[in-house]
Amino acid sequence: MYKSLNRVVLFQLSRKVDSVSGQTQVLDALHKLTGHRGLVFNPANNDPEFLACLCYCLLNLTQDTANRYE
């Protein structure tokens, strides 16, 4: 179950953000991620690659934002 949840989270955060609609979808995904952090970051969710991939997606989001305003 957690493997599927992890894939959905990563898919939502890895999509290209090139429009207002895309930005809204990513913000909604981040809001749901923080709202359900107890489930997503539960100790039973022990996939080591998930956390690394999540960090990568979040860094890409911040990098894209920084490049957009330069």
PDB file of N, CA, C, O and CB in Angstrom:
ATOM      1  N   MET A   1       0.814  -1.183   0.000  1.00  0.00           N
ATOM      2  CA  MET A   1       0.000   0.000   0.000  1.00  0.00           C
ATOM      3  C   MET A   1       0.868   1.263   0.000  1.00  0.00           C
ATOM      4  O   MET A   1       0.599   2.213  -0.735  1.00  0.00           O
ATOM      5  CB  MET A   1      -0.932  -0.011   1.198  1.00  0.00           C
ATOM      6  N   TYR A   2       1.907   1.259   0.831  1.00  0.00           N
ATOM      7  CA  TYR A   2       2.768   2.433   0.890  1.00  0.00           C
ATOM      8  C   TYR A   2       3.522   2.655  -0.420  1.00  0.00           C
ATOM      9  O   TYR A   2       3.777   3.795  -0.808  1.00  0.00           O
ATOM     10  CB  TYR A   2       3.754   2.297   2.037  1.00  0.00           C
ATOM     11  N   LYS A   3       3.871   1.584  -1.086  1.00  0.00           N
ATOM     12  CA  LYS A   3       4.584   1.727  -2.355  1.00  0.00           C
ATOM     13  C   LYS A   3       3.726   2.492  -3.362  1.00  0.00           C
ATOM     14  O   LYS A   3       4.232   3.355  -4.079  1.00  0.00           O
ATOM     15  CB  LYS A   3       4.970   0.341  -2.920  1.00  0.00           C
ATOM     16  N   SER A   4       2.455   2.183  -3.417  1.00  0.00           N
ATOM     17  CA  SER A   4       1.546   2.893  -4.328  1.00  0.00           C
ATOM     18  C   SER A   4       1.378   4.347  -3.903  1.00  0.00           C
ATOM     19  O   SER A   4       1.380   5.246  -4.745  1.00  0.00           O
ATOM     20  CB  SER A   4       0.174   2.196  -4.376  1.00  0.00           C
ATOM     21  N   LEU A   5       1.235   4.580  -2.611  1.00  0.00           N
ATOM     22  CA  LEU A   5       1.120   5.943  -2.099  1.00  0.00           C
ATOM     23  C   LEU A   5       2.370   6.750  -2.448  1.00  0.00           C
ATOM     24  O   LEU A   5       2.272   7.896  -2.886  1.00  0.00           O
ATOM     25  CB  LEU A   5       0.897   5.932  -0.574  1.00  0.00           C
ATOM     26  N   ASN A   6       3.528   6.156  -2.254  1.00  0.00           N
ATOM     27  CA  ASN A   6       4.785   6.838  -2.564  1.00  0.00           C
ATOM     28  C   ASN A   6       4.863   7.208  -4.038  1.00  0.00           C
ATOM     29  O   ASN A   6       5.293   8.309  -4.382  1.00  0.00           O
ATOM     30  CB  ASN A   6       5.976   5.960  -2.184  1.00  0.00           C
ATOM     31  N   ARG A   7       4.456   6.307  -4.894  1.00  0.00           N
ATOM     32  CA  ARG A   7       4.498   6.575  -6.334  1.00  0.00           C
ATOM     33  C   ARG A   7       3.559   7.709  -6.722  1.00  0.00           C
ATOM     34  O   ARG A   7       3.895   8.537  -7.568  1.00  0.00           O
ATOM     35  CB  ARG A   7       4.138   5.317  -7.117  1.00  0.00           C
ATOM     36  N   VAL A   8       2.395   7.745  -6.110  1.00  0.00           N
ATOM     37  CA  VAL A   8       1.439   8.818  -6.405  1.00  0.00           C
ATOM     38  C   VAL A   8       2.002  10.166  -5.966  1.00  0.00           C
ATOM     39  O   VAL A   8       1.922  11.149  -6.703  1.00  0.00           O
ATOM     40  CB  VAL A   8       0.085   8.551  -5.706  1.00  0.00           C
ATOM     41  N   VAL A   9       2.569  10.207  -4.772  1.00  0.00           N
ATOM     42  CA  VAL A   9       3.150  11.452  -4.262  1.00  0.00           C
ATOM     43  C   VAL A   9       4.265  11.924  -5.184  1.00  0.00           C
ATOM     44  O   VAL A   9       4.308  13.097  -5.556  1.00  0.00           O
ATOM     45  CB  VAL A   9       3.686  11.262  -2.826  1.00  0.00           C
ATOM     46  N   LEU A  10       5.159  11.029  -5.552  1.00  0.00           N
ATOM     47  CA  LEU A  10       6.272  11.408  -6.419  1.00  0.00           C
ATOM     48  C   LEU A  10       5.796  11.825  -7.806  1.00  0.00           C
ATOM     49  O   LEU A  10       6.348  12.754  -8.396  1.00  0.00           O
ATOM     50  CB  LEU A  10       7.257  10.257  -6.537  1.00  0.00           C
ATOM     51  N   PHE A  11       4.792  11.158  -8.325  1.00  0.00           N
ATOM     52  CA  PHE A  11       4.249  11.538  -9.628  1.00  0.00           C
ATOM     53  C   PHE A  11       3.678  12.952  -9.577  1.00  0.00           C
ATOM     54  O   PHE A  11       3.927  13.759 -10.473  1.00  0.00           O
ATOM     55  CB  PHE A  11       3.165  10.539 -10.075  1.00  0.00           C
ATOM     56  N   GLN A  12       2.920  13.247  -8.540  1.00  0.00           N
ATOM     57  CA  GLN A  12       2.301  14.571  -8.425  1.00  0.00           C
ATOM     58  C   GLN A  12       3.351  15.672  -8.318  1.00  0.00           C
ATOM     59  O   GLN A  12       3.159  16.764  -8.854  1.00  0.00           O
ATOM     60  CB  GLN A  12       1.373  14.618  -7.211  1.00  0.00           C
ATOM     61  N   LEU A  13       4.437  15.402  -7.642  1.00  0.00           N
ATOM     62  CA  LEU A  13       5.453  16.429  -7.434  1.00  0.00           C
ATOM     63  C   LEU A  13       6.492  16.496  -8.540  1.00  0.00           C
ATOM     64  O   LEU A  13       7.271  17.448  -8.586  1.00  0.00           O
ATOM     65  CB  LEU A  13       6.139  16.196  -6.135  1.00  0.00           C
ATOM     66  N   SER A  14       6.527  15.525  -9.424  1.00  0.00           N
ATOM     67  CA  SER A  14       7.550  15.517 -10.465  1.00  0.00           C
ATOM     68  C   SER A  14       7.047  16.071 -11.798  1.00  0.00           C
ATOM     69  O   SER A  14       7.812  16.170 -12.757  1.00  0.00           O
ATOM     70  CB  SER A  14       8.062  14.113 -10.663  1.00  0.00           C
ATOM     71  N   ARG A  15       5.778  16.426 -11.859  1.00  0.00           N
ATOM     72  CA  ARG A  15       5.252  16.943 -13.118  1.00  0.00           C
ATOM     73  C   ARG A  15       5.796  18.337 -13.403  1.00  0.00           C
ATOM     74  O   ARG A  15       6.129  19.094 -12.492  1.00  0.00           O
ATOM     75  CB  ARG A  15       3.722  16.970 -13.087  1.00  0.00           C
ATOM     76  N   LYS A  16       5.877  18.653 -14.686  1.00  0.00           N
ATOM     77  CA  LYS A  16       6.388  19.947 -15.119  1.00  0.00           C
ATOM     78  C   LYS A  16       5.408  21.040 -14.725  1.00  0.00           C
ATOM     79  O   LYS A  16       4.199  20.916 -14.923  1.00  0.00           O
ATOM     80  CB  LYS A  16       6.635  19.962 -16.643  1.00  0.00           C
ATOM     81  N   VAL A  17       5.949  22.105 -14.167  1.00  0.00           N
ATOM     82  CA  VAL A  17       5.124  23.231 -13.730  1.00  0.00           C
ATOM     83  C   VAL A  17       5.374  24.380 -14.705  1.00  0.00           C
ATOM     84  O   VAL A  17       6.270  25.198 -14.497  1.00  0.00           O
ATOM     85  CB  VAL A  17       5.452  23.655 -12.238  1.00  0.00           C
ATOM     86  N   ASP A  18       4.576  24.432 -15.766  1.00  0.00           N
ATOM     87  CA  ASP A  18       4.772  25.468 -16.774  1.00  0.00           C
ATOM     88  C   ASP A  18       3.539  26.342 -16.983  1.00  0.00           C
ATOM     89  O   ASP A  18       3.491  27.141 -17.918  1.00  0.00           O
ATOM     90  CB  ASP A  18       5.161  24.835 -18.077  1.00  0.00           C
ATOM     91  N   SER A  19       2.555  26.193 -16.119  1.00  0.00           N
ATOM     92  CA  SER A  19       1.348  27.006 -16.223  1.00  0.00           C
ATOM     93  C   SER A  19       0.773  27.227 -14.825  1.00  0.00           C
ATOM     94  O   SER A  19       1.195  26.600 -13.854  1.00  0.00           O
ATOM     95  CB  SER A  19       0.297  26.330 -17.155  1.00  0.00           C
ATOM     96  N   VAL A  20      -0.182  28.118 -14.750  1.00  0.00           N
ATOM     97  CA  VAL A  20      -0.837  28.379 -13.467  1.00  0.00           C
ATOM     98  C   VAL A  20      -1.571  27.131 -13.000  1.00  0.00           C
ATOM     99  O   VAL A  20      -1.596  26.836 -11.805  1.00  0.00           O
ATOM    100  CB  VAL A  20      -1.816  29.572 -13.579  1.00  0.00           C
ATOM    101  N   SER A  21      -2.165  26.402 -13.924  1.00  0.00           N
ATOM    102  CA  SER A  21      -2.856  25.165 -13.577  1.00  0.00           C
ATOM    103  C   SER A  21      -1.886  24.145 -12.986  1.00  0.00           C
ATOM    104  O   SER A  21      -2.204  23.478 -12.001  1.00  0.00           O
ATOM    105  CB  SER A  21      -3.555  24.579 -14.810  1.00  0.00           C
ATOM    106  N   GLY A  22      -0.709  24.025 -13.584  1.00  0.00           N
ATOM    107  CA  GLY A  22       0.304  23.111 -13.070  1.00  0.00           C
ATOM    108  C   GLY A  22       0.795  23.523 -11.696  1.00  0.00           C
ATOM    109  O   GLY A  22       1.016  22.677 -10.829  1.00  0.00           O
ATOM    110  N   GLN A  23       0.967  24.823 -11.496  1.00  0.00           N
ATOM    111  CA  GLN A  23       1.385  25.327 -10.188  1.00  0.00           C
ATOM    112  C   GLN A  23       0.331  25.026  -9.132  1.00  0.00           C
ATOM    113  O   GLN A  23       0.654  24.639  -8.009  1.00  0.00           O
ATOM    114  CB  GLN A  23       1.654  26.836 -10.251  1.00  0.00           C
ATOM    115  N   THR A  24      -0.933  25.210  -9.504  1.00  0.00           N
ATOM    116  CA  THR A  24      -2.025  24.936  -8.577  1.00  0.00           C
ATOM    117  C   THR A  24      -2.057  23.463  -8.196  1.00  0.00           C
ATOM    118  O   THR A  24      -2.287  23.129  -7.034  1.00  0.00           O
ATOM    119  CB  THR A  24      -3.363  25.351  -9.189  1.00  0.00           C
ATOM    120  N   GLN A  25      -1.829  22.584  -9.158  1.00  0.00           N
ATOM    121  CA  GLN A  25      -1.838  21.152  -8.877  1.00  0.00           C
ATOM    122  C   GLN A  25      -0.698  20.756  -7.945  1.00  0.00           C
ATOM    123  O   GLN A  25      -0.883  19.939  -7.043  1.00  0.00           O
ATOM    124  CB  GLN A  25      -1.748  20.362 -10.173  1.00  0.00           C
ATOM    125  N   VAL A  26       0.470  21.330  -8.164  1.00  0.00           N
ATOM    126  CA  VAL A  26       1.611  21.015  -7.301  1.00  0.00           C
ATOM    127  C   VAL A  26       1.379  21.567  -5.895  1.00  0.00           C
ATOM    128  O   VAL A  26       1.671  20.892  -4.908  1.00  0.00           O
ATOM    129  CB  VAL A  26       2.921  21.591  -7.896  1.00  0.00           C
ATOM    130  N   LEU A  27       0.859  22.781  -5.798  1.00  0.00           N
ATOM    131  CA  LEU A  27       0.563  23.346  -4.476  1.00  0.00           C
ATOM    132  C   LEU A  27      -0.480  22.530  -3.738  1.00  0.00           C
ATOM    133  O   LEU A  27      -0.386  22.339  -2.525  1.00  0.00           O
ATOM    134  CB  LEU A  27       0.089  24.784  -4.607  1.00  0.00           C
ATOM    135  N   ASP A  28      -1.472  22.048  -4.469  1.00  0.00           N
ATOM    136  CA  ASP A  28      -2.492  21.197  -3.851  1.00  0.00           C
ATOM    137  C   ASP A  28      -1.866  19.890  -3.352  1.00  0.00           C
ATOM    138  O   ASP A  28      -2.187  19.414  -2.263  1.00  0.00           O
ATOM    139  CB  ASP A  28      -3.634  20.899  -4.857  1.00  0.00           C
ATOM    140  N   ALA A  29      -0.978  19.322  -4.156  1.00  0.00           N
ATOM    141  CA  ALA A  29      -0.298  18.085  -3.744  1.00  0.00           C
ATOM    142  C   ALA A  29       0.560  18.327  -2.505  1.00  0.00           C
ATOM    143  O   ALA A  29       0.581  17.494  -1.599  1.00  0.00           O
ATOM    144  CB  ALA A  29       0.575  17.536  -4.896  1.00  0.00           C
ATOM    145  N   LEU A  30       1.264  19.451  -2.453  1.00  0.00           N
ATOM    146  CA  LEU A  30       2.079  19.772  -1.278  1.00  0.00           C
ATOM    147  C   LEU A  30       1.209  19.988  -0.044  1.00  0.00           C
ATOM    148  O   LEU A  30       1.574  19.583   1.060  1.00  0.00           O
ATOM    149  CB  LEU A  30       2.928  21.018  -1.543  1.00  0.00           C
ATOM    150  N   HIS A  31       0.062  20.626  -0.238  1.00  0.00           N
ATOM    151  CA  HIS A  31      -0.860  20.840   0.877  1.00  0.00           C
ATOM    152  C   HIS A  31      -1.369  19.504   1.420  1.00  0.00           C
ATOM    153  O   HIS A  31      -1.435  19.308   2.633  1.00  0.00           O
ATOM    154  CB  HIS A  31      -2.045  21.722   0.435  1.00  0.00           C
ATOM    155  N   LYS A  32      -1.725  18.597   0.529  1.00  0.00           N
ATOM    156  CA  LYS A  32      -2.191  17.273   0.963  1.00  0.00           C
ATOM    157  C   LYS A  32      -1.063  16.482   1.620  1.00  0.00           C
ATOM    158  O   LYS A  32      -1.290  15.755   2.587  1.00  0.00           O
ATOM    159  CB  LYS A  32      -2.759  16.484  -0.232  1.00  0.00           C
ATOM    160  N   LEU A  33       0.142  16.626   1.097  1.00  0.00           N
ATOM    161  CA  LEU A  33       1.292  15.932   1.680  1.00  0.00           C
ATOM    162  C   LEU A  33       1.532  16.398   3.114  1.00  0.00           C
ATOM    163  O   LEU A  33       1.757  15.574   4.001  1.00  0.00           O
ATOM    164  CB  LEU A  33       2.555  16.165   0.826  1.00  0.00           C
ATOM    165  N   THR A  34       1.486  17.693   3.347  1.00  0.00           N
ATOM    166  CA  THR A  34       1.697  18.193   4.707  1.00  0.00           C
ATOM    167  C   THR A  34       0.506  17.878   5.606  1.00  0.00           C
ATOM    168  O   THR A  34       0.673  17.641   6.802  1.00  0.00           O
ATOM    169  CB  THR A  34       1.949  19.703   4.685  1.00  0.00           C
ATOM    170  N   GLY A  35      -0.690  17.874   5.035  1.00  0.00           N
ATOM    171  CA  GLY A  35      -1.874  17.551   5.827  1.00  0.00           C
ATOM    172  C   GLY A  35      -1.931  16.107   6.275  1.00  0.00           C
ATOM    173  O   GLY A  35      -2.503  15.795   7.319  1.00  0.00           O
ATOM    174  N   HIS A  36      -1.335  15.221   5.483  1.00  0.00           N
ATOM    175  CA  HIS A  36      -1.347  13.788   5.794  1.00  0.00           C
ATOM    176  C   HIS A  36       0.068  13.272   6.082  1.00  0.00           C
ATOM    177  O   HIS A  36       0.389  12.115   5.810  1.00  0.00           O
ATOM    178  CB  HIS A  36      -1.971  12.994   4.630  1.00  0.00           C
ATOM    179  N   ARG A  37       0.893  14.146   6.631  1.00  0.00           N
ATOM    180  CA  ARG A  37       2.296  13.771   6.868  1.00  0.00           C
ATOM    181  C   ARG A  37       2.430  12.598   7.839  1.00  0.00           C
ATOM    182  O   ARG A  37       3.399  11.842   7.762  1.00  0.00           O
ATOM    183  CB  ARG A  37       3.071  14.967   7.409  1.00  0.00           C
ATOM    184  N   GLY A  38       1.482  12.440   8.737  1.00  0.00           N
ATOM    185  CA  GLY A  38       1.524  11.309   9.666  1.00  0.00           C
ATOM    186  C   GLY A  38       1.406   9.978   8.944  1.00  0.00           C
ATOM    187  O   GLY A  38       2.004   8.987   9.362  1.00  0.00           O
ATOM    188  N   LEU A  39       0.640   9.950   7.864  1.00  0.00           N
ATOM    189  CA  LEU A  39       0.483   8.735   7.070  1.00  0.00           C
ATOM    190  C   LEU A  39       1.675   8.533   6.137  1.00  0.00           C
ATOM    191  O   LEU A  39       2.225   7.436   6.041  1.00  0.00           O
ATOM    192  CB  LEU A  39      -0.819   8.792   6.261  1.00  0.00           C
ATOM    193  N   VAL A  40       2.064   9.606   5.453  1.00  0.00           N
ATOM    194  CA  VAL A  40       3.139   9.496   4.458  1.00  0.00           C
ATOM    195  C   VAL A  40       4.480   9.180   5.119  1.00  0.00           C
ATOM    196  O   VAL A  40       5.253   8.374   4.601  1.00  0.00           O
ATOM    197  CB  VAL A  40       3.251  10.795   3.647  1.00  0.00           C
ATOM    198  N   PHE A  41       4.755   9.806   6.249  1.00  0.00           N
ATOM    199  CA  PHE A  41       6.042   9.609   6.924  1.00  0.00           C
ATOM    200  C   PHE A  41       5.940   8.660   8.110  1.00  0.00           C
ATOM    201  O   PHE A  41       6.734   8.744   9.047  1.00  0.00           O
ATOM    202  CB  PHE A  41       6.591  10.940   7.389  1.00  0.00           C
ATOM    203  N   ASN A  42       4.982   7.775   8.072  1.00  0.00           N
ATOM    204  CA  ASN A  42       4.783   6.756   9.097  1.00  0.00           C
ATOM    205  C   ASN A  42       5.994   5.817   9.122  1.00  0.00           C
ATOM    206  O   ASN A  42       6.534   5.500   8.062  1.00  0.00           O
ATOM    207  CB  ASN A  42       3.468   5.958   8.837  1.00  0.00           C
ATOM    208  N   PRO A  43       6.429   5.370  10.284  1.00  0.00           N
ATOM    209  CA  PRO A  43       7.553   4.428  10.347  1.00  0.00           C
ATOM    210  C   PRO A  43       7.326   3.147   9.542  1.00  0.00           C
ATOM    211  O   PRO A  43       8.290   2.500   9.132  1.00  0.00           O
ATOM    212  CB  PRO A  43       7.826   4.067  11.783  1.00  0.00           C
ATOM    213  N   ALA A  44       6.072   2.776   9.312  1.00  0.00           N
ATOM    214  CA  ALA A  44       5.800   1.581   8.516  1.00  0.00           C
ATOM    215  C   ALA A  44       6.113   1.802   7.035  1.00  0.00           C
ATOM    216  O   ALA A  44       6.281   0.845   6.279  1.00  0.00           O
ATOM    217  CB  ALA A  44       4.343   1.162   8.680  1.00  0.00           C
ATOM    218  N   ASN A  45       6.189   3.063   6.634  1.00  0.00           N
ATOM    219  CA  ASN A  45       6.544   3.395   5.250  1.00  0.00           C
ATOM    220  C   ASN A  45       8.067   3.466   5.196  1.00  0.00           C
ATOM    221  O   ASN A  45       8.650   4.546   5.294  1.00  0.00           O
ATOM    222  CB  ASN A  45       5.875   4.761   4.772  1.00  0.00           C
ATOM    223  N   ASN A  46       8.696   2.327   5.042  1.00  0.00           N
ATOM    224  CA  ASN A  46      10.146   2.231   5.191  1.00  0.00           C
ATOM    225  C   ASN A  46      10.887   2.073   3.864  1.00  0.00           C
ATOM    226  O   ASN A  46      11.913   1.395   3.811  1.00  0.00           O
ATOM    227  CB  ASN A  46      10.481   1.075   6.084  1.00  0.00           C
ATOM    228  N   ASP A  47      10.391   2.681   2.807  1.00  0.00           N
ATOM    229  CA  ASP A  47      11.072   2.639   1.515  1.00  0.00           C
ATOM    230  C   ASP A  47      12.176   3.697   1.509  1.00  0.00           C
ATOM    231  O   ASP A  47      11.876   4.891   1.483  1.00  0.00           O
ATOM    232  CB  ASP A  47      10.066   2.871   0.337  1.00  0.00           C
ATOM    233  N   PRO A  48      13.441   3.286   1.531  1.00  0.00           N
ATOM    234  CA  PRO A  48      14.532   4.269   1.613  1.00  0.00           C
ATOM    235  C   PRO A  48      14.645   5.140   0.365  1.00  0.00           C
ATOM    236  O   PRO A  48      15.099   6.281   0.449  1.00  0.00           O
ATOM    237  CB  PRO A  48      15.848   3.558   1.846  1.00  0.00           C
ATOM    238  N   GLU A  49      14.244   4.625  -0.774  1.00  0.00           N
ATOM    239  CA  GLU A  49      14.343   5.407  -2.007  1.00  0.00           C
ATOM    240  C   GLU A  49      13.283   6.503  -2.076  1.00  0.00           C
ATOM    241  O   GLU A  49      13.478   7.511  -2.757  1.00  0.00           O
ATOM    242  CB  GLU A  49      14.215   4.493  -3.216  1.00  0.00           C
ATOM    243  N   PHE A  50      12.166   6.314  -1.378  1.00  0.00           N
ATOM    244  CA  PHE A  50      11.098   7.309  -1.422  1.00  0.00           C
ATOM    245  C   PHE A  50      11.571   8.649  -0.889  1.00  0.00           C
ATOM    246  O   PHE A  50      11.342   9.683  -1.517  1.00  0.00           O
ATOM    247  CB  PHE A  50       9.893   6.830  -0.627  1.00  0.00           C
ATOM    248  N   LEU A  51      12.220   8.642   0.248  1.00  0.00           N
ATOM    249  CA  LEU A  51      12.668   9.897   0.847  1.00  0.00           C
ATOM    250  C   LEU A  51      13.685  10.601  -0.048  1.00  0.00           C
ATOM    251  O   LEU A  51      13.637  11.822  -0.198  1.00  0.00           O
ATOM    252  CB  LEU A  51      13.274   9.640   2.231  1.00  0.00           C
ATOM    253  N   ALA A  52      14.592   9.849  -0.636  1.00  0.00           N
ATOM    254  CA  ALA A  52      15.582  10.435  -1.537  1.00  0.00           C
ATOM    255  C   ALA A  52      14.905  11.035  -2.772  1.00  0.00           C
ATOM    256  O   ALA A  52      15.251  12.137  -3.196  1.00  0.00           O
ATOM    257  CB  ALA A  52      16.618   9.376  -1.959  1.00  0.00           C
ATOM    258  N   CYS A  53      13.950  10.318  -3.342  1.00  0.00           N
ATOM    259  CA  CYS A  53      13.234  10.819  -4.521  1.00  0.00           C
ATOM    260  C   CYS A  53      12.363  12.020  -4.165  1.00  0.00           C
ATOM    261  O   CYS A  53      12.234  12.949  -4.963  1.00  0.00           O
ATOM    262  CB  CYS A  53      12.370   9.707  -5.136  1.00  0.00           C
ATOM    263  N   LEU A  54      11.771  12.010  -2.988  1.00  0.00           N
ATOM    264  CA  LEU A  54      10.962  13.143  -2.545  1.00  0.00           C
ATOM    265  C   LEU A  54      11.838  14.384  -2.394  1.00  0.00           C
ATOM    266  O   LEU A  54      11.450  15.472  -2.819  1.00  0.00           O
ATOM    267  CB  LEU A  54      10.249  12.818  -1.212  1.00  0.00           C
ATOM    268  N   CYS A  55      13.004  14.229  -1.796  1.00  0.00           N
ATOM    269  CA  CYS A  55      13.932  15.362  -1.668  1.00  0.00           C
ATOM    270  C   CYS A  55      14.343  15.885  -3.041  1.00  0.00           C
ATOM    271  O   CYS A  55      14.426  17.096  -3.245  1.00  0.00           O
ATOM    272  CB  CYS A  55      15.183  14.950  -0.864  1.00  0.00           C
ATOM    273  N   TYR A  56      14.595  15.000  -3.960  1.00  0.00           N
ATOM    274  CA  TYR A  56      14.966  15.395  -5.315  1.00  0.00           C
ATOM    275  C   TYR A  56      13.841  16.208  -5.972  1.00  0.00           C
ATOM    276  O   TYR A  56      14.099  17.243  -6.585  1.00  0.00           O
ATOM    277  CB  TYR A  56      15.295  14.149  -6.165  1.00  0.00           C
ATOM    278  N   CYS A  57      12.608  15.741  -5.842  1.00  0.00           N
ATOM    279  CA  CYS A  57      11.464  16.455  -6.419  1.00  0.00           C
ATOM    280  C   CYS A  57      11.295  17.833  -5.788  1.00  0.00           C
ATOM    281  O   CYS A  57      11.040  18.813  -6.487  1.00  0.00           O
ATOM    282  CB  CYS A  57      10.180  15.639  -6.242  1.00  0.00           C
ATOM    283  N   LEU A  58      11.436  17.906  -4.477  1.00  0.00           N
ATOM    284  CA  LEU A  58      11.290  19.187  -3.788  1.00  0.00           C
ATOM    285  C   LEU A  58      12.411  20.151  -4.170  1.00  0.00           C
ATOM    286  O   LEU A  58      12.165  21.345  -4.339  1.00  0.00           O
ATOM    287  CB  LEU A  58      11.273  18.976  -2.271  1.00  0.00           C
ATOM    288  N   LEU A  59      13.623  19.654  -4.307  1.00  0.00           N
ATOM    289  CA  LEU A  59      14.728  20.508  -4.738  1.00  0.00           C
ATOM    290  C   LEU A  59      14.517  21.003  -6.160  1.00  0.00           C
ATOM    291  O   LEU A  59      14.825  22.154  -6.467  1.00  0.00           O
ATOM    292  CB  LEU A  59      16.053  19.758  -4.638  1.00  0.00           C
ATOM    293  N   ASN A  60      13.999  20.150  -7.023  1.00  0.00           N
ATOM    294  CA  ASN A  60      13.706  20.577  -8.388  1.00  0.00           C
ATOM    295  C   ASN A  60      12.643  21.668  -8.418  1.00  0.00           C
ATOM    296  O   ASN A  60      12.724  22.600  -9.217  1.00  0.00           O
ATOM    297  CB  ASN A  60      13.254  19.391  -9.226  1.00  0.00           C
ATOM    298  N   LEU A  61      11.654  21.549  -7.550  1.00  0.00           N
ATOM    299  CA  LEU A  61      10.617  22.583  -7.487  1.00  0.00           C
ATOM    300  C   LEU A  61      11.208  23.921  -7.050  1.00  0.00           C
ATOM    301  O   LEU A  61      10.863  24.962  -7.609  1.00  0.00           O
ATOM    302  CB  LEU A  61       9.494  22.162  -6.522  1.00  0.00           C
ATOM    303  N   THR A  62      12.091  23.900  -6.061  1.00  0.00           N
ATOM    304  CA  THR A  62      12.676  25.153  -5.603  1.00  0.00           C
ATOM    305  C   THR A  62      13.656  25.703  -6.625  1.00  0.00           C
ATOM    306  O   THR A  62      13.771  26.919  -6.778  1.00  0.00           O
ATOM    307  CB  THR A  62      13.371  24.957  -4.262  1.00  0.00           C
ATOM    308  N   GLN A  63      14.355  24.838  -7.318  1.00  0.00           N
ATOM    309  CA  GLN A  63      15.296  25.277  -8.334  1.00  0.00           C
ATOM    310  C   GLN A  63      14.550  25.903  -9.506  1.00  0.00           C
ATOM    311  O   GLN A  63      14.970  26.942 -10.014  1.00  0.00           O
ATOM    312  CB  GLN A  63      16.162  24.103  -8.812  1.00  0.00           C
ATOM    313  N   ASP A  64      13.458  25.296  -9.941  1.00  0.00           N
ATOM    314  CA  ASP A  64      12.658  25.852 -11.023  1.00  0.00           C
ATOM    315  C   ASP A  64      12.120  27.222 -10.660  1.00  0.00           C
ATOM    316  O   ASP A  64      12.083  28.120 -11.502  1.00  0.00           O
ATOM    317  CB  ASP A  64      11.512  24.919 -11.371  1.00  0.00           C
ATOM    318  N   THR A  65      11.707  27.391  -9.422  1.00  0.00           N
ATOM    319  CA  THR A  65      11.173  28.666  -8.960  1.00  0.00           C
ATOM    320  C   THR A  65      12.282  29.719  -8.945  1.00  0.00           C
ATOM    321  O   THR A  65      12.060  30.854  -9.367  1.00  0.00           O
ATOM    322  CB  THR A  65      10.543  28.518  -7.555  1.00  0.00           C
ATOM    323  N   ALA A  66      13.446  29.362  -8.473  1.00  0.00           N
ATOM    324  CA  ALA A  66      14.562  30.308  -8.414  1.00  0.00           C
ATOM    325  C   ALA A  66      14.989  30.734  -9.817  1.00  0.00           C
ATOM    326  O   ALA A  66      15.287  31.906 -10.045  1.00  0.00           O
ATOM    327  CB  ALA A  66      15.754  29.687  -7.663  1.00  0.00           C
ATOM    328  N   ASN A  67      15.020  29.799 -10.748  1.00  0.00           N
ATOM    329  CA  ASN A  67      15.417  30.123 -12.125  1.00  0.00           C
ATOM    330  C   ASN A  67      14.378  30.999 -12.809  1.00  0.00           C
ATOM    331  O   ASN A  67      14.722  31.805 -13.673  1.00  0.00           O
ATOM    332  CB  ASN A  67      15.631  28.842 -12.938  1.00  0.00           C
ATOM    333  N   ARG A  68      13.144  30.856 -12.443  1.00  0.00           N
ATOM    334  CA  ARG A  68      12.075  31.623 -13.062  1.00  0.00           C
ATOM    335  C   ARG A  68      12.165  33.102 -12.713  1.00  0.00           C
ATOM    336  O   ARG A  68      11.742  33.947 -13.502  1.00  0.00           O
ATOM    337  CB  ARG A  68      10.731  31.074 -12.641  1.00  0.00           C
ATOM    338  N   TYR A  69      12.705  33.427 -11.549  1.00  0.00           N
ATOM    339  CA  TYR A  69      12.743  34.809 -11.085  1.00  0.00           C
ATOM    340  C   TYR A  69      14.099  35.476 -11.287  1.00  0.00           C
ATOM    341  O   TYR A  69      14.301  36.599 -10.824  1.00  0.00           O
ATOM    342  CB  TYR A  69      12.375  34.862  -9.634  1.00  0.00           C
ATOM    343  N   GLU A  70      15.009  34.828 -11.950  1.00  0.00           N
ATOM    344  CA  GLU A  70      16.330  35.443 -12.205  1.00  0.00           C
ATOM    345  C   GLU A  70      16.277  36.338 -13.414  1.00  0.00           C
ATOM    346  O   GLU A  70      17.287  36.939 -13.782  1.00  0.00           O
ATOM    347  CB  GLU A  70      17.409  34.371 -12.405  1.00  0.00           C
TER     348      GLU A  70
END
